Amino acid sequence: MFYTNEVIRQATIGDWLLKVLFVLSCSLITVVLIIQKYHSLSNFKKTLYYRYISDEPFFDGSPRNVDGLRVDWHDYALIASETERHGPGEHGKPVKLRDPGDIKMNDKLYKENGYSAVVSDLIALNRSIPDIRHPQCRKKRYLQELPTVSVIIIFYNEHWSALLRTVYSVLNRSPSHLLKEIILVNDHSTKPFLWKPLQEFVESELSPKVKLIHLPERSGLIIARLAGAKAASGDVLIVLDSHTEVNVNWLPPLLEPIAQDYRTCVCPLIDVIVHDTFEYRSQDEGKRGAFDWKFYYKRLPLRPGDLDDPTEPFESPIMAGGLFAISSKFFWELGGYDEGLDIWGGEQYELSFKIWQCGGRMVDAPCSRVGHVYRGYSPFPNPRGVNFVTRNFKRVAEVWMDEYKQFLYERNPQFDKTNPGDLTKQKALRERLKCKPFKWFLEEVAPDLLVRYPLREPLPFASGRVQSVANPKLCLDTLNHKAKEPIGVFGCAPNKTHPQNNQFFTLTYYRDIRAASVEKCLDASSDDAEVILFNCHESQGNQLWRYDQETQMIMHGKPSRDQCLDLVGKKVVVSKCDNRKKTQRWDWGYVNRENLDNWEEYGAKLLP
């Protein structure tokens, strides 16, 4: 059979078209499979990039992010699998004990841990938690090239399940190519299971990504963190507490500001893991860290510009201390922590001042969220038997606060009796780095701090003992209770203006009522509630009180609530104001009439 050239040419073209269609079909199928596996082509590009990533240091090697490419870092497979989980505590739901045996065991373990350890044990180590980020965070893309991290977790006598849940949350919710290692540092715990059993578990189940260091003696938080930092090999150091759970896509928002400038320290927003139910919930949508002149950690409201984009990092003067990310390069340029700081206390101020005054900056990343168990109380005794916190504070003040240190010292006479130790090395570091004065920090970094927390304690509205008019033998009394416990009444102290501390209350410049014995504030969470002691927050709300000199009534909250302090039997509550009820009338030991007459003008600004 003979074929013409035309027929042969048509056959060849047909074969060629079939081949082209076959190649296009294969390409289309490949793209579909890529999207199915990686959920986006950008994620596929990210995966390819990390196959060929260099081991050279991120901040001292070749230029990074030259093209500014951003990718979607979400792990959609994990997100999908977590939505299907069921069980105690899944999706951050609260767990309440009902079995009498569990309740009895929990009471024992609560004294050891300050939280419900039995509840923790009932919850899976890799439980799911709710994604409570701002919705716009779910659309956010971050730089393709990000530095590697070493996560440092210090623990002392931590409960087994709480510690391991911290580890698994980091392992499961961090891109494996960014997470170089998790370094657990055992600060010489006394619980046997935190030695050989933990070592064996790490080696069999978590190695090589997780490493465990045992300190030869109890050294405290600061020295333990330094030990972890010295052992770290990642570009960025991330410090976490040992009872935390990281949330969805937590890592890229922490790392991007550091990738852009290695002298930036980044903190996540801290959510609450409730200590008795392990419910995971939001604390707030962010505030700026600060301090008062007793060196208590405080928070300032966001500035107007901080609210323009709820996904963007905002500057914060002071870190909370327990959770932050900083490049290893900058951390060691700053000398790490002052090794003269003992156990804990003051380290967050020292590092924050150094960062700002020595050429860096600090931001909070609202799209990075980490849950933290706030203990019901601290179960650990003082390991030194001396006031190491005051000594730490004085070391920080002497090195970094210049002439402003005197305002700390005026509030606490213990500073005069405290020897801070040798400060030669720290002062030489400040000189070598040519760090800015503390006045610059107050004016440029925290210009509203002195408005909220004046250098000298302003005069109060009233103070002294608070005597019941209905029963003059009884006065308000803390009853030696602690935070979250109710106040009550007790026989009145003879000194009206300066009674013993458990009856010494102050209606302060901040419009709250403070108990001298525990440095806590009177708080009522709802109408007709019992009044409890709670950490003072200077944000008014549940802690807003006002005294009416004419009626002798102590009003709670805004006038529209119409609630007053009331004595019902021996219970102190708030109830509907009624000037006919003697039980709502109280006599203060000292009243500053001028300040009370100028209630609207004097004192902290009344919040809306």
C-alpha positions as CSV (number, residue, x, y, z in Angstrom):
1,M,0.0,0.0,0.0
2,F,1.3,3.4,-0.9
3,Y,0.6,6.7,1.0
4,T,0.9,10.1,-0.4
5,N,2.9,12.8,1.3
6,E,-0.3,14.6,2.2
7,V,-1.6,11.5,4.1
8,I,1.7,11.0,5.9
9,R,1.8,14.7,6.9
10,Q,-1.8,14.5,8.3
11,A,-0.9,11.4,10.3
12,T,2.2,13.1,11.7
13,I,0.2,16.2,12.7
14,G,-2.4,14.0,14.3
15,D,0.2,12.1,16.4
16,W,1.7,15.4,17.4
17,L,-1.6,16.8,18.5
18,L,-2.3,13.6,20.5
19,K,1.1,14.0,22.2
20,V,0.4,17.6,23.1
21,L,-3.0,16.8,24.5
22,F,-1.5,14.0,26.5
23,V,1.2,16.3,28.0
24,L,-1.5,19.0,28.8
25,S,-3.7,16.4,30.4
26,C,-0.8,15.1,32.6
27,S,0.1,18.7,33.5
28,L,-3.5,19.5,34.5
29,I,-3.7,16.3,36.6
30,T,-0.4,17.2,38.3
31,V,-1.7,20.7,39.1
32,V,-4.9,19.3,40.6
33,L,-2.9,16.8,42.7
34,I,-0.6,19.6,43.9
35,I,-3.5,21.7,44.9
36,Q,-5.2,18.8,46.6
37,K,-2.1,18.0,48.6
38,Y,-0.7,21.4,49.3
39,H,-4.0,23.4,49.0
40,S,-2.3,26.1,46.9
41,L,0.5,26.5,44.4
42,S,2.2,28.9,46.7
43,N,2.4,26.2,49.3
44,F,4.0,23.9,46.7
45,K,6.5,26.6,45.9
46,K,7.2,26.9,49.6
47,T,7.8,23.2,49.8
48,L,10.2,23.2,46.9
49,Y,12.1,26.1,48.4
50,Y,12.6,24.2,51.6
51,R,14.0,21.2,49.8
52,Y,16.9,23.3,48.7
53,I,17.2,25.7,51.6
54,S,20.8,26.5,52.7
55,D,22.1,25.7,56.1
56,E,23.9,29.1,56.3
57,P,22.8,31.4,59.1
58,F,19.7,33.4,58.1
59,F,21.0,36.8,59.3
60,D,24.7,36.5,58.2
61,G,24.4,34.7,54.9
62,S,23.0,35.6,51.5
63,P,20.3,38.3,51.2
64,R,16.9,36.8,51.9
65,N,13.4,37.7,50.5
66,V,14.8,39.7,47.7
67,D,11.7,39.3,45.6
68,G,9.4,39.8,48.7
69,L,7.4,36.7,47.9
70,R,4.7,35.8,50.4
71,V,3.0,32.5,50.8
72,D,0.1,30.9,52.8
73,W,1.7,29.0,55.7
74,H,-1.5,27.4,57.0
75,D,-1.4,23.6,57.5
76,Y,-4.9,22.9,56.1
77,A,-4.6,19.1,56.5
78,L,-4.0,19.6,60.3
79,I,-6.8,22.2,60.5
80,A,-9.2,19.8,58.8
81,S,-8.3,16.8,61.0
82,E,-8.6,18.8,64.2
83,T,-12.2,19.8,63.3
84,E,-13.1,16.1,63.4
85,R,-11.7,15.5,66.9
86,H,-13.9,14.5,69.8
87,G,-13.2,14.0,73.5
88,P,-12.6,15.8,76.8
89,G,-11.2,19.3,76.3
90,E,-11.2,19.1,72.5
91,H,-11.7,22.5,70.7
92,G,-10.7,24.1,74.0
93,K,-13.9,23.1,75.8
94,P,-13.9,23.1,79.6
95,V,-13.7,19.9,81.5
96,K,-15.4,19.5,84.9
97,L,-14.7,16.7,87.3
98,R,-17.6,14.7,88.7
99,D,-16.1,11.4,89.8
100,P,-15.5,11.6,93.6
101,G,-12.2,9.8,93.2
102,D,-11.0,12.3,90.6
103,I,-12.0,15.2,92.7
104,K,-10.1,13.9,95.7
105,M,-7.0,13.2,93.7
106,N,-7.3,16.6,92.0
107,D,-7.4,18.4,95.4
108,K,-4.0,16.8,96.2
109,L,-2.4,17.6,92.9
110,Y,-3.8,21.1,92.8
111,K,-1.7,21.9,95.9
112,E,1.4,20.7,94.0
113,N,0.7,22.5,90.7
114,G,-1.6,25.4,91.2
115,Y,-4.0,24.0,88.5
116,S,-6.2,21.0,88.0
117,A,-3.7,18.3,87.0
118,V,-6.4,15.5,86.9
119,V,-8.3,17.6,84.3
120,S,-5.0,18.0,82.3
121,D,-4.6,14.2,82.4
122,L,-8.1,13.6,81.0
123,I,-7.3,15.8,77.9
124,A,-5.3,14.4,74.9
125,L,-1.7,15.6,74.7
126,N,-2.4,16.7,71.1
127,R,-5.9,18.2,71.7
128,S,-7.5,20.6,69.3
129,I,-8.0,24.3,70.3
130,P,-10.2,27.0,68.8
131,D,-8.9,29.3,66.2
132,I,-9.8,32.6,67.9
133,R,-7.6,34.9,65.8
134,H,-9.1,37.8,64.0
135,P,-10.8,36.5,60.8
136,Q,-8.4,38.6,58.7
137,C,-5.5,36.6,60.1
138,R,-6.7,33.5,58.2
139,K,-6.1,35.3,54.9
140,K,-2.7,36.7,55.8
141,R,0.4,35.6,53.9
142,Y,3.9,35.8,55.2
143,L,7.4,36.0,53.7
144,Q,8.4,32.7,52.0
145,E,11.9,32.8,53.5
146,L,11.8,32.7,57.3
147,P,14.5,31.9,59.9
148,T,14.7,28.6,61.8
149,V,13.8,28.5,65.4
150,S,14.9,26.9,68.7
151,V,12.0,26.7,71.2
152,I,13.2,26.9,74.8
153,I,10.9,25.6,77.5
154,I,12.1,25.8,81.1
155,F,10.3,23.7,83.7
156,Y,10.5,23.0,87.4
157,N,8.2,20.3,88.9
158,E,5.8,20.7,86.0
159,H,3.0,18.2,85.7
160,W,3.7,15.5,83.1
161,S,0.7,16.0,80.8
162,A,0.8,19.9,80.9
163,L,4.5,19.8,80.0
164,L,4.1,17.3,77.1
165,R,1.0,19.1,75.8
166,T,3.2,22.1,75.4
167,V,5.7,20.1,73.4
168,Y,3.2,18.4,71.2
169,S,1.4,21.7,70.4
170,V,4.7,23.1,69.2
171,L,5.6,20.0,67.2
172,N,2.1,19.7,65.6
173,R,1.5,23.3,64.7
174,S,4.9,24.4,63.5
175,P,6.3,23.9,60.0
176,S,8.9,21.2,60.5
177,H,11.5,22.8,58.3
178,L,11.3,26.0,60.5
179,L,11.3,24.2,63.8
180,K,15.0,23.2,64.3
181,E,14.6,21.9,67.8
182,I,12.7,22.1,71.1
183,I,15.0,22.4,74.1
184,L,13.6,21.3,77.4
185,V,15.5,22.6,80.4
186,N,14.9,20.8,83.7
187,D,15.7,23.3,86.5
188,H,16.5,20.4,88.9
189,S,13.0,19.3,89.6
190,T,12.2,17.2,92.6
191,K,9.5,15.1,91.0
192,P,11.2,11.7,90.0
193,F,9.2,11.3,86.7
194,L,10.9,14.5,85.4
195,W,14.3,12.7,85.3
196,K,14.8,9.2,84.0
197,P,11.2,8.6,82.8
198,L,11.1,11.9,80.9
199,Q,14.5,11.3,79.5
200,E,13.4,7.8,78.2
201,F,10.2,9.3,76.7
202,V,12.0,12.1,74.9
203,E,14.6,9.6,73.5
204,S,12.0,7.1,72.4
205,E,9.1,9.3,71.2
206,L,10.4,12.9,70.6
207,S,14.1,12.6,69.5
208,P,15.9,14.1,67.6
209,K,13.7,17.2,67.4
210,V,13.3,17.5,71.1
211,K,16.3,17.7,73.4
212,L,16.4,17.6,77.2
213,I,18.9,19.3,79.5
214,H,19.1,18.6,83.2
215,L,20.6,21.4,85.4
216,P,22.8,20.1,88.3
217,E,21.1,22.4,90.8
218,R,18.1,24.6,91.1
219,S,19.2,27.7,89.3
220,G,16.0,29.6,88.5
221,L,14.2,30.7,85.4
222,I,16.9,33.2,84.2
223,I,20.0,30.9,84.4
224,A,17.9,28.0,83.0
225,R,16.8,30.1,80.0
226,L,20.4,31.1,79.4
227,A,21.4,27.4,79.5
228,G,18.8,26.7,76.8
229,A,19.9,29.7,74.7
230,K,23.5,28.6,74.8
231,A,22.5,25.1,73.6
232,A,20.3,26.4,70.8
233,S,21.3,26.3,67.1
234,G,18.3,28.0,65.5
235,D,18.4,31.5,64.0
236,V,15.7,32.6,66.4
237,L,15.2,31.8,70.1
238,I,11.5,31.4,71.1
239,V,10.9,31.2,74.9
240,L,7.7,29.5,76.1
241,D,6.4,28.6,79.5
242,S,6.0,24.9,80.3
243,H,2.1,25.0,80.5
244,T,1.2,26.6,77.2
245,E,-0.5,25.6,73.9
246,V,0.4,27.3,70.6
247,N,-2.5,28.1,68.2
248,V,-3.1,27.8,64.5
249,N,-0.3,29.2,62.3
250,W,1.4,30.8,65.3
251,L,5.0,30.7,64.0
252,P,5.1,32.8,60.7
253,P,3.6,36.0,62.4
254,L,6.3,35.8,65.1
255,L,9.1,35.3,62.6
256,E,8.3,37.8,59.8
257,P,9.2,41.0,61.7
258,I,12.5,39.4,62.8
259,A,13.2,38.3,59.2
260,Q,12.8,41.9,58.2
261,D,15.0,43.2,61.0
262,Y,17.0,40.9,63.3
263,R,16.9,43.5,66.1
264,T,13.1,43.1,66.5
265,C,11.7,41.1,69.4
266,V,8.2,39.7,68.9
267,C,5.6,38.5,71.4
268,P,2.4,36.6,70.7
269,L,-1.0,37.5,72.1
270,I,-1.5,35.4,75.2
271,D,-4.8,33.6,75.6
272,V,-6.1,32.1,78.8
273,I,-6.2,28.4,79.6
274,V,-8.4,28.3,82.7
275,H,-6.5,26.6,85.5
276,D,-9.4,24.5,86.9
277,T,-11.1,23.4,83.6
278,F,-8.4,23.9,80.9
279,E,-10.9,25.9,78.8
280,Y,-9.1,27.8,76.1
281,R,-10.4,31.3,75.7
282,S,-9.3,34.8,74.6
283,Q,-7.9,37.3,77.1
284,D,-8.3,40.3,74.9
285,E,-7.2,41.6,71.5
286,G,-4.0,43.1,72.7
287,K,-2.6,45.9,74.9
288,R,0.8,47.4,75.3
289,G,3.0,46.1,78.2
290,A,4.1,48.6,80.8
291,F,5.0,48.9,84.6
292,D,4.1,51.1,87.5
293,W,6.5,52.5,90.1
294,K,6.3,49.5,92.3
295,F,7.5,47.5,89.3
296,Y,4.3,45.6,88.9
297,Y,3.6,44.6,85.3
298,K,0.8,46.7,83.8
299,R,-0.8,47.2,80.4
300,L,-1.5,50.3,78.4
301,P,-4.3,50.7,75.8
302,L,-3.4,50.5,72.1
303,R,-2.7,53.7,70.4
304,P,-5.1,54.9,67.6
305,G,-2.7,53.8,64.8
306,D,-2.4,50.3,66.3
307,L,-6.1,49.7,65.5
308,D,-5.9,50.5,61.7
309,D,-5.1,46.9,60.8
310,P,-5.9,44.2,63.4
311,T,-3.4,41.7,61.7
312,E,-0.4,44.0,61.9
313,P,2.2,43.9,64.7
314,F,2.1,46.9,67.1
315,E,4.9,48.3,69.3
316,S,4.9,47.5,73.0
317,P,7.2,49.0,75.6
318,I,7.5,45.9,78.0
319,M,7.1,42.2,77.4
320,A,5.1,40.1,79.8
321,G,8.2,37.9,80.1
322,G,7.3,34.3,79.5
323,L,6.6,34.2,75.8
324,F,8.7,35.9,73.1
325,A,10.9,35.4,70.0
326,I,14.2,37.1,69.4
327,S,17.0,36.4,67.0
328,S,19.9,34.6,68.6
329,K,22.2,37.1,67.0
330,F,20.6,40.1,68.7
331,F,20.0,38.3,72.0
332,W,23.8,37.7,72.4
333,E,24.7,41.1,71.1
334,L,22.6,42.4,74.1
335,G,24.6,40.1,76.4
336,G,21.7,37.7,76.9
337,Y,20.2,38.0,80.4
338,D,22.1,39.6,83.2
339,E,23.5,36.5,84.9
340,G,23.4,38.3,88.2
341,L,19.5,38.1,88.2
342,D,18.5,35.3,90.5
343,I,15.7,32.7,90.1
344,W,13.0,35.0,88.5
345,G,11.8,38.6,88.6
346,G,12.9,41.7,86.7
347,E,14.2,39.8,83.7
348,Q,11.4,41.0,81.5
349,Y,12.2,44.6,82.4
350,E,15.9,44.2,81.9
351,L,15.5,42.6,78.4
352,S,12.8,45.1,77.4
353,F,14.9,48.1,78.4
354,K,17.9,46.7,76.6
355,I,16.0,46.0,73.4
356,W,14.6,49.5,73.2
357,Q,17.5,51.5,74.6
358,C,20.2,49.6,72.6
359,G,18.9,49.9,69.0
360,G,16.1,47.4,68.8
361,R,12.3,47.4,68.9
362,M,9.6,45.1,70.3
363,V,6.2,44.3,68.9
364,D,3.2,42.1,69.7
365,A,2.0,40.0,66.7
366,P,-1.9,39.7,67.0
367,C,-2.0,36.8,64.5
368,S,0.3,34.7,66.7
369,R,-1.6,33.4,69.7
370,V,-0.5,31.1,72.5
371,G,-2.6,29.9,75.4
372,H,-1.2,30.0,78.9
373,V,-2.3,28.3,82.1
374,Y,-2.5,31.0,84.8
375,R,-2.0,29.1,88.0
376,G,-4.6,29.6,90.7
377,Y,-1.7,30.1,93.1
378,S,2.0,29.6,93.1
379,P,2.9,26.2,94.6
380,F,6.6,26.8,94.9
381,P,8.3,28.1,98.0
382,N,11.1,30.7,98.0
383,P,14.2,28.6,97.1
384,R,16.6,31.2,98.5
385,G,14.9,32.3,101.8
386,V,15.7,35.9,100.9
387,N,14.0,38.6,98.8
388,F,15.7,37.9,95.5
389,V,13.1,39.8,93.5
390,T,13.9,43.2,95.2
391,R,17.6,42.6,94.5
392,N,16.8,41.8,90.9
393,F,14.7,44.9,90.5
394,K,17.5,47.0,92.0
395,R,20.1,45.6,89.5
396,V,17.8,46.5,86.6
397,A,17.1,50.0,88.0
398,E,20.7,50.8,88.7
399,V,21.9,49.8,85.2
400,W,19.1,51.0,83.0
401,M,16.8,53.6,84.7
402,D,19.2,56.5,85.4
403,E,17.6,59.2,87.6
404,Y,14.2,57.6,87.4
405,K,15.3,54.7,89.7
406,Q,14.6,57.0,92.7
407,F,10.9,56.9,92.1
408,L,11.0,53.1,92.5
409,Y,13.0,53.4,95.6
410,E,10.6,55.9,97.2
411,R,7.8,53.3,96.9
412,N,9.7,50.5,98.6
413,P,12.0,51.1,101.6
414,Q,13.5,47.7,101.0
415,F,15.6,49.0,98.1
416,D,17.7,51.1,100.5
417,K,18.6,47.9,102.5
418,T,19.3,45.8,99.4
419,N,22.8,45.3,97.9
420,P,22.4,44.7,94.1
421,G,25.9,43.1,93.8
422,D,28.6,43.8,91.2
423,L,27.2,45.8,88.2
424,T,30.5,46.5,86.4
425,K,29.8,44.1,83.6
426,Q,26.3,45.3,82.9
427,K,27.3,49.0,83.0
428,A,30.2,48.3,80.6
429,L,27.8,46.6,78.2
430,R,25.5,49.6,78.2
431,E,28.5,51.9,77.5
432,R,29.8,49.7,74.8
433,L,26.5,49.4,73.0
434,K,26.0,53.2,73.3
435,C,22.4,52.7,74.6
436,K,20.0,55.6,74.9
437,P,19.0,57.1,78.3
438,F,15.9,56.0,80.2
439,K,14.4,59.5,79.6
440,W,14.3,58.7,75.9
441,F,12.5,55.4,76.6
442,L,9.8,57.2,78.5
443,E,9.4,60.0,76.0
444,E,9.6,58.0,72.7
445,V,8.5,54.4,73.5
446,A,6.0,54.9,76.3
447,P,4.9,58.5,76.3
448,D,1.6,57.7,78.0
449,L,3.1,55.7,80.9
450,L,3.6,58.7,83.2
451,V,0.1,59.8,82.5
452,R,-1.3,56.5,83.6
453,Y,1.3,55.8,86.3
454,P,2.6,59.1,87.8
455,L,6.1,59.1,89.2
456,R,4.8,59.8,92.7
457,E,1.7,58.2,94.1
458,P,-1.1,60.7,93.9
459,L,-3.2,61.4,97.0
460,P,-6.2,59.0,97.4
461,F,-9.9,59.8,97.7
462,A,-10.1,58.0,101.0
463,S,-8.1,55.5,103.1
464,G,-7.9,53.7,106.4
465,R,-10.4,51.3,107.9
466,V,-13.9,51.0,106.4
467,Q,-16.5,50.8,109.2
468,S,-20.0,49.5,108.9
469,V,-22.6,52.1,110.0
470,A,-25.2,49.4,110.6
471,N,-22.8,47.5,112.9
472,P,-20.0,49.9,114.1
473,K,-18.1,47.0,115.7
474,L,-17.4,45.5,112.2
475,C,-15.0,46.8,109.5
476,L,-14.1,45.5,106.1
477,D,-11.3,42.9,106.4
478,T,-9.4,40.7,103.9
479,L,-9.6,37.8,106.4
480,N,-6.1,36.9,105.2
481,H,-7.7,35.8,101.9
482,K,-5.9,35.8,98.6
483,A,-6.8,36.7,95.0
484,K,-10.3,35.4,93.8
485,E,-11.4,34.9,97.4
486,P,-14.1,37.0,99.1
487,I,-13.5,39.8,101.5
488,G,-15.6,40.0,104.8
489,V,-15.9,41.9,108.0
490,F,-14.2,41.6,111.4
491,G,-13.9,43.5,114.6
492,C,-12.6,47.0,113.9
493,A,-9.0,47.9,114.6
494,P,-8.6,50.8,117.1
495,N,-6.6,53.0,114.7
496,K,-9.0,54.5,112.2
497,T,-6.5,56.0,109.7
498,H,-3.7,53.4,109.9
499,P,-5.1,50.1,111.0
500,Q,-3.3,46.8,110.5
501,N,-2.9,45.9,106.8
502,N,-5.9,43.4,106.6
503,Q,-8.2,46.4,107.4
504,F,-6.3,49.1,105.5
505,F,-8.1,50.0,102.3
506,T,-7.5,52.8,99.9
507,L,-9.9,54.4,97.4
508,T,-7.1,55.3,95.1
509,Y,-6.3,57.8,92.3
510,Y,-7.2,55.0,89.9
511,R,-10.7,54.9,91.3
512,D,-10.3,51.3,92.7
513,I,-10.3,50.1,96.3
514,R,-7.0,48.4,97.3
515,A,-6.3,46.1,100.2
516,A,-2.9,46.9,101.7
517,S,-2.3,43.3,103.0
518,V,-2.3,41.6,99.6
519,E,-2.0,44.5,97.0
520,K,-5.3,43.4,95.5
521,C,-8.4,45.3,94.5
522,L,-12.1,44.9,95.4
523,D,-13.9,43.4,92.5
524,A,-17.5,42.5,91.8
525,S,-18.2,40.7,88.5
526,S,-22.0,41.2,88.3
527,D,-25.0,42.8,90.0
528,D,-25.7,41.3,93.5
529,A,-22.3,39.5,93.4
530,E,-20.1,38.8,96.4
531,V,-17.1,41.1,96.5
532,I,-13.8,39.4,96.0
533,L,-10.1,40.3,95.9
534,F,-8.6,40.4,92.4
535,N,-5.5,41.6,90.7
536,C,-5.7,45.4,90.2
537,H,-5.9,46.3,86.5
538,E,-6.6,50.1,86.5
539,S,-9.2,49.6,83.8
540,Q,-12.1,50.5,86.1
541,G,-15.0,48.2,85.0
542,N,-15.6,45.7,87.8
543,Q,-13.1,47.6,90.0
544,L,-14.6,51.1,89.7
545,W,-15.8,52.5,93.1
546,R,-16.9,55.9,94.3
547,Y,-17.7,57.2,97.8
548,D,-20.6,59.6,98.5
549,Q,-19.7,61.7,101.5
550,E,-23.3,62.7,102.2
551,T,-25.0,59.3,102.0
552,Q,-21.8,57.4,103.1
553,M,-22.5,54.9,100.3
554,I,-19.8,53.2,98.3
555,M,-21.1,52.9,94.8
556,H,-19.8,50.3,92.4
557,G,-19.4,50.6,88.6
558,K,-21.1,53.3,86.5
559,P,-24.1,55.2,87.9
560,S,-26.4,53.4,85.5
561,R,-25.7,50.1,87.3
562,D,-27.1,51.5,90.5
563,Q,-25.1,49.0,92.7
564,C,-23.7,49.7,96.2
565,L,-21.5,48.0,98.7
566,D,-23.8,46.1,101.1
567,L,-23.4,44.0,104.3
568,V,-25.6,41.0,104.3
569,G,-25.0,39.1,107.5
570,K,-21.2,38.7,107.4
571,K,-21.1,38.7,103.6
572,V,-19.9,41.8,101.7
573,V,-21.8,42.1,98.4
574,V,-23.0,44.7,95.9
575,S,-26.8,45.2,95.6
576,K,-29.3,47.8,94.3
577,C,-28.5,51.1,95.9
578,D,-31.0,52.2,98.6
579,N,-30.1,55.1,100.9
580,R,-32.6,53.9,103.5
581,K,-30.5,50.8,104.2
582,K,-28.0,51.2,106.9
583,T,-26.1,48.2,105.7
584,Q,-25.1,50.2,102.6
585,R,-23.5,53.0,104.7
586,W,-19.8,53.0,105.5
587,D,-17.4,55.3,107.4
588,W,-13.9,55.7,106.1
589,G,-11.0,56.4,108.5
590,Y,-9.7,59.2,106.4
591,V,-11.5,61.1,103.6
592,N,-9.9,63.6,101.3
593,R,-12.9,65.9,100.8
594,E,-11.2,68.1,98.2
595,N,-10.5,65.2,95.9
596,L,-13.9,63.7,96.4
597,D,-15.5,67.1,95.6
598,N,-13.5,67.1,92.4
599,W,-14.3,63.5,91.4
600,E,-14.8,64.2,87.7
601,E,-11.5,66.2,87.4
602,Y,-9.2,64.5,89.8
603,G,-7.9,61.0,89.4
604,A,-7.4,58.7,86.4
605,K,-9.5,59.5,83.4
606,L,-13.0,58.0,83.6
607,L,-13.2,55.4,80.9
608,P,-16.3,55.2,78.7
